[in-house]
Amino acid sequence: MDADRGAGTATSTDVTDVLVVGAGPTGLVLACDLARRGIAVRIVDRSPAPPRTSRAKGPNPRSLEILDDLGVAEAVLAAGSAPLPMLKYRDRAPVAQADPWAGSAPSPDAAYDRAWLVAQWRLEEILRARLAGYGVRVELGREVVGLTQSPDAPAEAGADAGAGAEAGAEDGPEADAEASRVVVTFAEDRRGEGAALRARYVVGCDGAHSSVRKLLGIGFEGTTREDQVMVCGDVELAEDALDRRLWHQWFDEDGAVMLCPIPGTRTGWWFQAGPERDGRGRPLAPTADGFRRLLAHHTGLPGQALTRAELLSTYRVNVRMADRFRAGRVFLAGDAAHVHAIAGGLGMNTGIQDAFNLGWKLGEVLVGRADPGLLDTYEEERLPVAARTLDLTSERLRATLEAIRRPGGGLDSAITADTTGLGVGYRWSSLAAGRTHLDASTHPDAHTHPDRTHPATVTDPTDVTHPDARTHPHATHPAGVPLTADEGPQPGDRAPDAPCTEAATGAGTRLHRVFAGPRTTVLGFGPGSTAVLDEVAATYGGTGVRACRVYAADEDRGENRAGEQSKEQSREQGEEQSADRREGRTGAESGPPGCAVIDAEGHAAAAYGTRASARAQASAGGAASDARTGTIVVVRPDHHVGLRVPAEDARSVREYLRRLHGTGHSAARPPEQSSERSPDRFPDMVDAVRKG
């Protein structure tokens, strides 16, 4: 109903900017992000109807921040529920109750403190509705069977990425742009018609069995544990069979059953269990009657209490990662690039975060503001994160398997601060301005063994081995150093949130709401930041960069500066943004270029470490330094800090913004026409990471 074949059957002459293959959460988030930037995007899925997949139980706090930026978080929260306390049983008797989130609460720098329970199919409905608000609908029943990159298109990422452009340069920029396409062919549809289209870029978000990855010939190294199996499904239980305020978990010597209420239903439950086995110990395929037998055996409830079962599937511990996330103009994201152990619930979430990293980079390149080399940073940043996630989820699964051997152990063992996603950053990235050396404490360390590119064989069935970041040929561990409140985030870190008020209207807001939308945000703290913000607003107003002055509560605000908006502008912008968020119309260049907020309680200064900076500058220069005191923080469109410098370092701000957004109003380079790369843009470390 909310997804169809689109405007019509594609022909070989159809051209689009980006083709997204796969309409799960990863593909839908990417398509929404591109569509709101004004990028021509199409999204296809091989399924003839929207899938009713429920295995993923919902977004973690970092994914909720992303969904908030896309304007759908409120709908997701309304459709789901907070995670439930876990009641654990042994031999049918309750033995322990645990609430892993009991000690957590929203904080000034993070509005979301816990994951949210929502059926995956419901989350996909919400994202499809948002995408439809941009005039884009999922084209169902379209299976990709061929990918052909033109000879002039770059065949590889990295150093080879410019080769195609150079080869076609003699034909002129228009011919080069036309040649640099991916021709995508589809299987015959129900009417027996084949179809093809051309796309400037293709992103495979089509799951662990990705056709896109296979067509590219990209390896998918890892392990599948046939001896670690779980059967899953959505079931209905008789009303009052179990308390729906709890997540029930039976762990016995001979198996397990887990039942979690599905939000938004009266009698629906997620069912997970150890499988029935035949006389030789082999797992049996899931059936409704089998679920009833498992329910009766482990829980003591009558089998007839389970009145319906659907979406039955068998899950095997499958941990793999692609050799690379890019081949020329084709990218991989989500399960197509990496699959993880189920513990910690990071599979869907890592895919959503892949999409948010890639979307803004594709957008800036396609509109011609950024050099195509910016796209190299997708693999540079996300491949190490995927490798670390494989480590984390496998370690959490080991911990959980160990815990459930003892009465009172349960799935709470899988949940740690790491599974929130809020600590993921990219300090090693070439986009982390100011990174001057490779210190093991601030960048991913490469532990690759020169002779070991496959995971070791494992004989212990409780040891969930995976392609560890230390054994994968291209993988490195992201690592960071805890910061004190005065230090604040470093380039590459997630940009903290903070409550504040709009200077012009006094309305409450948050920094993440200031960041929201397809733009880079330049925050200015202290009086010395005003000149830089004025320059940013004058240079980039309306072209994807927003300047925002953050005033301390006791700071003299004077008259509105050129980089800030008037009270009337602020009111109009607030009304427009509210309507946009309701209707899904966030435009590529919505809103005025400047704003001002008041850090009434000092949370923003504390989160960004600007109190210490101000004290240091003031003590160094005395009263005469007041006008120069300040800090500039550049926040990327994906809410990661790109640059953090003293306000007097306007040159660094200019250089960083040029890299992401060109030269502002004076930018004349047509989209995708430039293949020239700055010699210092990608340091040697990037090649070292890629080559392992």
SVG drawing of the C-alpha trace seen along z (x, -y; Angstrom):
<svg xmlns="http://www.w3.org/2000/svg" viewBox="-7 -46 60 87">
<polyline fill="none" stroke="black" stroke-width="0.4" points="0.0,0.0 2.8,-2.4 5.3,-0.9 4.8,0.0 6.6,0.3 7.1,-3.4 6.3,-5.6 6.6,-2.8 8.8,-0.2 12.4,-1.4 14.0,-1.4 17.6,-1.3 17.5,-5.1 16.5,-5.7 19.2,-7.6 19.2,-8.4 21.8,-9.8 21.7,-6.9 20.1,-3.5 19.6,-1.9 19.2,1.9 17.3,3.3 14.5,1.6 15.3,2.7 16.1,0.1 19.6,-0.6 18.4,-1.3 15.4,-3.3 17.5,-5.5 19.9,-6.1 17.1,-6.9 15.5,-9.3 18.7,-11.1 19.5,-11.5 15.9,-12.5 15.8,-15.3 19.0,-16.6 17.3,-16.9 19.3,-13.9 17.5,-11.8 17.2,-8.5 15.5,-5.2 15.1,-2.3 14.3,1.3 13.7,4.5 13.4,8.0 10.4,8.9 7.0,8.6 5.5,7.0 7.0,5.2 8.5,7.8 7.2,8.5 10.5,9.0 10.6,8.7 13.9,10.2 15.6,6.9 13.9,5.5 14.6,1.8 17.0,-1.1 19.7,-1.8 20.3,-5.3 22.6,-6.4 20.1,-5.2 17.4,-7.1 19.4,-10.2 19.7,-9.5 15.9,-8.9 15.4,-12.1 17.5,-13.9 15.3,-12.4 12.2,-13.6 10.7,-10.2 11.8,-9.5 8.5,-10.6 6.6,-8.2 9.1,-5.4 8.7,-6.1 5.0,-6.1 4.9,-2.8 7.1,-1.0 7.9,-0.8 10.8,-1.2 12.8,2.0 11.3,4.3 12.7,5.8 13.7,9.4 12.2,12.2 14.4,15.3 13.3,18.8 14.9,22.2 13.0,25.4 9.8,23.4 10.2,21.4 11.2,17.7 14.7,17.2 15.7,13.7 14.6,10.4 16.9,7.8 16.5,4.4 19.7,3.5 18.4,-0.1 17.3,-0.8 20.4,-3.0 20.3,-4.9 18.5,-8.2 18.7,-10.8 21.5,-13.3 22.2,-16.7 24.5,-15.4 22.4,-12.4 18.6,-12.6 18.2,-8.9 19.6,-6.6 18.3,-3.2 17.3,-1.2 13.6,-1.2 11.4,1.9 9.6,1.7 8.9,4.4 11.2,4.0 8.3,4.1 6.7,1.2 10.0,-0.8 10.2,-0.2 6.6,-1.4 7.5,-4.6 10.5,-5.1 8.6,-4.3 6.0,-6.9 8.8,-9.5 10.3,-8.6 7.0,-8.9 6.8,-12.4 9.7,-13.2 7.9,-11.6 10.0,-8.4 8.4,-5.0 10.0,-1.6 9.9,0.3 9.0,3.8 9.6,7.1 12.8,5.8 15.8,8.1 19.2,6.9 20.9,9.5 23.7,7.4 26.0,4.5 28.3,3.0 30.6,0.1 31.7,-1.7 35.4,-1.4 35.7,-5.1 34.2,-4.7 36.7,-4.1 37.0,-0.4 38.4,-0.7 38.3,-3.1 41.3,-4.9 44.2,-5.7 42.5,-4.1 39.4,-6.2 40.6,-8.9 41.8,-6.7 38.5,-6.6 38.1,-10.4 41.6,-10.8 41.0,-8.2 37.9,-10.1 39.2,-13.6 40.0,-14.1 36.2,-13.8 35.4,-16.7 33.7,-16.9 30.2,-16.2 31.2,-13.0 33.1,-11.9 30.1,-12.5 27.9,-10.5 30.4,-7.7 30.8,-7.4 27.7,-5.4 26.7,-2.0 24.3,-0.1 22.0,2.0 20.0,4.8 17.0,6.5 15.4,9.9 12.3,10.2 9.2,9.0 5.9,10.8 5.0,9.4 8.1,10.9 9.8,7.6 13.4,7.0 14.6,3.6 17.8,1.7 18.8,-1.7 21.9,-3.8 22.9,-5.3 25.8,-7.5 26.2,-5.5 24.7,-2.2 24.5,-1.2 23.9,2.5 21.8,2.6 20.4,6.0 21.3,8.1 23.7,10.9 23.0,12.7 23.6,9.5 23.3,9.9 25.2,6.6 28.2,7.9 28.2,11.2 28.0,9.4 31.0,7.3 33.0,10.4 33.8,9.0 34.7,11.6 32.7,12.1 35.0,13.8 33.9,15.3 32.2,18.2 28.7,19.7 28.2,21.8 25.9,24.7 25.9,25.9 24.6,22.6 21.1,22.4 17.9,20.6 14.4,20.7 12.5,17.4 9.0,16.2 6.2,13.9 3.5,15.6 0.2,14.9 -0.5,16.1 -3.8,16.3 -4.6,13.1 -3.2,13.1 -1.0,16.1 2.0,14.0 2.6,10.6 3.3,8.3 5.2,5.9 8.2,8.4 10.5,10.1 10.3,13.7 13.4,16.0 13.5,19.7 17.1,21.1 17.3,24.9 20.0,27.5 18.3,28.8 17.3,25.6 15.7,22.2 12.6,20.2 12.4,16.4 9.2,14.4 9.1,10.6 5.9,8.7 5.6,7.0 4.7,3.3 1.5,2.1 -0.2,5.5 -2.5,7.0 -1.3,10.6 1.8,10.6 5.1,11.8 8.6,12.3 9.4,16.0 13.0,17.2 14.1,20.7 16.6,23.5 15.3,25.7 13.8,29.2 16.3,31.8 16.0,35.2 17.4,38.5 20.8,37.6 20.8,34.2 20.2,32.2 18.0,29.1 14.5,29.3 12.9,26.6 10.6,24.4 6.8,25.1 3.9,23.8 3.4,27.2 7.1,27.3 6.8,23.9 3.9,25.3 5.9,28.2 8.8,26.0 6.5,23.7 4.9,26.5 8.2,28.2 10.1,25.1 7.4,22.8 4.7,25.2 2.1,23.3 -0.2,25.4 0.8,25.6 -2.7,24.4 -1.8,21.0 0.1,20.3 -2.7,19.6 -0.7,18.4 2.8,18.4 4.2,16.6 7.5,15.4 9.2,18.6 12.9,18.7 16.1,20.4 19.0,18.2 22.6,19.4 25.4,17.5 26.8,15.9 29.7,13.5 31.2,12.1 32.6,9.0 33.2,7.9 36.8,7.5 35.9,3.9 32.9,1.6 33.4,0.0 34.2,1.0 34.2,-2.1 30.8,-3.6 29.2,-0.8 29.1,-0.7 27.9,1.9 26.1,1.0 24.4,2.9 24.2,6.7 25.5,6.7 28.9,5.5 28.9,7.1 26.8,9.5 27.2,9.9 26.3,12.2 22.8,11.3 23.9,10.4 23.7,6.6 21.2,6.0 23.8,4.2 23.1,5.7 20.3,3.3 21.8,0.4 25.2,0.7 23.5,0.6 21.5,-2.5 24.7,-4.2 26.5,-3.1 23.7,-4.8 24.0,-8.0 27.7,-8.2 27.4,-7.6 24.4,-9.7 25.8,-13.2 29.0,-12.3 27.2,-11.1 25.0,-14.2 27.9,-16.7 29.7,-15.0 26.6,-14.7 25.8,-18.4 29.4,-19.3 30.5,-20.9 32.9,-18.1 35.6,-16.3 34.7,-12.7 37.6,-11.6 35.4,-12.4 33.6,-9.1 36.8,-7.2 36.2,-8.1 33.1,-5.9 35.1,-2.7 37.9,-4.4 35.6,-5.2 33.0,-2.4 35.1,0.7 37.0,0.4 33.7,-0.2 32.2,2.9 35.3,4.9 35.0,3.7 31.3,4.5 32.1,8.1 34.4,8.2 31.9,6.6 28.9,8.7 30.8,11.9 32.3,11.1 28.8,10.3 27.5,13.6 30.2,15.5 29.4,13.6 25.7,14.4 26.2,18.1 28.4,18.3 25.8,16.5 22.8,18.6 24.6,21.8 23.9,20.5 20.4,20.0 19.6,16.3 21.7,15.6 20.0,14.0 20.1,11.7 21.0,8.7 24.6,10.0 24.5,8.8 23.8,5.2 26.7,2.8 27.4,-0.9 29.1,0.1 25.9,1.4 24.3,-2.1 26.4,-3.2 27.0,-6.6 30.7,-6.0 31.4,-5.2 33.7,-7.8 36.3,-8.2 39.4,-9.8 41.6,-7.9 39.8,-9.4 41.4,-11.7 38.2,-13.9 39.3,-14.3 41.1,-17.6 44.0,-18.2 45.0,-14.5 48.8,-14.9 50.2,-11.5 49.3,-7.9 48.9,-7.4 47.6,-4.0 45.2,-5.6 43.5,-7.8 43.2,-5.8 42.5,-2.3 45.5,-0.1 46.3,2.4 46.9,5.8 46.7,7.6 48.8,10.7 50.6,10.9 49.8,14.6 46.3,14.7 43.3,13.5 40.7,16.0 39.4,16.7 40.9,19.6 39.1,22.9 37.2,23.3 36.4,26.6 34.8,25.2 31.1,24.8 30.7,22.0 33.5,20.0 31.9,17.8 34.9,17.1 34.6,14.5 36.8,12.6 38.4,10.5 39.6,7.1 43.1,8.4 42.8,11.1 40.7,9.4 43.0,8.2 41.7,4.6 40.3,4.3 41.5,2.1 40.2,1.4 38.6,-1.9 39.7,-3.0 39.4,-6.2 40.5,-7.9 37.9,-8.9 37.7,-12.7 37.3,-14.9 34.5,-17.4 37.0,-20.2 38.6,-18.5 35.4,-18.0 35.0,-15.9 38.0,-15.5 37.7,-15.5 36.0,-12.3 34.0,-11.9 30.2,-12.0 29.1,-15.6 27.3,-15.9 23.8,-17.1 22.9,-19.9 19.7,-21.7 19.6,-25.4 17.2,-28.1 16.8,-30.1 18.2,-33.5 15.6,-35.2 12.5,-33.5 13.4,-32.0 12.0,-28.7 13.6,-25.6 15.7,-23.5 18.7,-21.2 22.0,-21.3 21.0,-18.1 18.0,-20.0 20.3,-22.8 22.4,-20.1 19.3,-18.4 18.9,-18.5 21.3,-18.0 23.9,-20.5 27.3,-21.0 27.0,-23.2 29.7,-25.6 29.3,-26.3 30.9,-29.4 31.6,-29.7 32.9,-33.0 33.0,-36.6 36.0,-35.8 34.0,-33.4 31.7,-36.1 33.9,-37.1 34.4,-33.5 30.6,-32.8 29.9,-36.0 32.4,-34.8 30.9,-31.3 27.3,-32.7 28.4,-35.1 30.3,-32.4 28.0,-29.4 24.6,-30.8 22.1,-28.5 24.8,-25.9 24.7,-23.3 26.5,-25.1 24.9,-26.8 26.6,-29.1 25.4,-29.0 26.5,-31.3 26.3,-29.7 26.0,-32.4 26.8,-31.8 23.9,-32.8 25.6,-35.9 27.2,-36.9 26.3,-40.2 24.5,-39.4 24.2,-42.9 22.6,-43.2 22.0,-40.3 25.1,-39.7 25.2,-39.0 25.5,-35.3 22.4,-35.2 18.8,-35.4 16.2,-38.0 13.4,-37.2 10.9,-37.1 13.2,-34.8 13.6,-32.5 9.9,-32.3 9.2,-31.6 11.9,-29.0 10.6,-27.3 7.1,-27.1 8.5,-25.8 10.7,-23.2 7.8,-21.9 5.7,-21.5 8.6,-19.9 9.1,-17.4 5.4,-16.5 5.1,-16.1 8.5,-14.8 9.5,-17.8 13.0,-18.7 14.5,-20.4 18.1,-20.3 18.7,-23.9 16.0,-24.6 16.2,-27.4 18.4,-30.5 22.2,-30.2 22.7,-31.5 21.2,-31.1 22.0,-31.8 21.2,-29.8 21.7,-30.5 23.5,-27.9 21.4,-28.9 22.6,-26.1 26.1,-25.7 25.6,-22.2 26.9,-23.0 30.1,-24.6 30.6,-21.6 30.0,-19.1 32.3,-20.8 35.0,-21.7 34.9,-25.4 35.0,-26.6 38.6,-25.4 39.5,-27.0 38.1,-30.3 39.9,-30.2 43.2,-29.4 42.9,-32.1 41.8,-34.7 44.6,-33.9 47.1,-34.0 46.0,-37.4 44.2,-39.1 41.4,-41.4 42.8,-42.4 42.1,-38.9 38.3,-39.0 37.5,-39.9 39.6,-37.0 38.4,-34.4 36.4,-31.7 36.3,-28.2 35.0,-27.1 33.6,-23.6 32.7,-22.2 30.0,-19.5 29.6,-17.2 26.1,-16.4 26.3,-13.0 26.8,-14.7 30.5,-14.0 33.0,-16.7 35.2,-17.5 37.3,-20.4 37.8,-22.0 40.0,-25.1 40.5,-28.4 38.4,-31.1 41.4,-33.0 42.3,-30.0 39.9,-31.1 42.2,-29.6 41.6,-26.0 37.9,-26.6 38.0,-27.8 40.2,-24.9 38.0,-22.3 34.7,-23.7 36.3,-24.0 37.0,-20.3 33.4,-19.3 31.5,-22.0 33.7,-23.7 34.1,-27.5 30.5,-28.4 28.7,-30.9 31.7,-31.1 31.8,-27.4 31.5,-26.8 32.5,-23.2 29.7,-21.2 28.7,-18.0 31.2,-15.2 33.4,-16.9 36.5,-17.2 38.8,-14.2 41.7,-16.3 42.6,-15.3 44.5,-17.4 47.9,-15.8 47.4,-16.0 43.8,-14.9 44.3,-11.2 47.4,-10.5 49.4,-7.4 47.5,-5.8 44.5,-5.3 46.4,-3.2 47.9,-1.2 44.5,-0.5 43.1,0.6 46.1,2.8 46.3,4.2"/>
</svg>
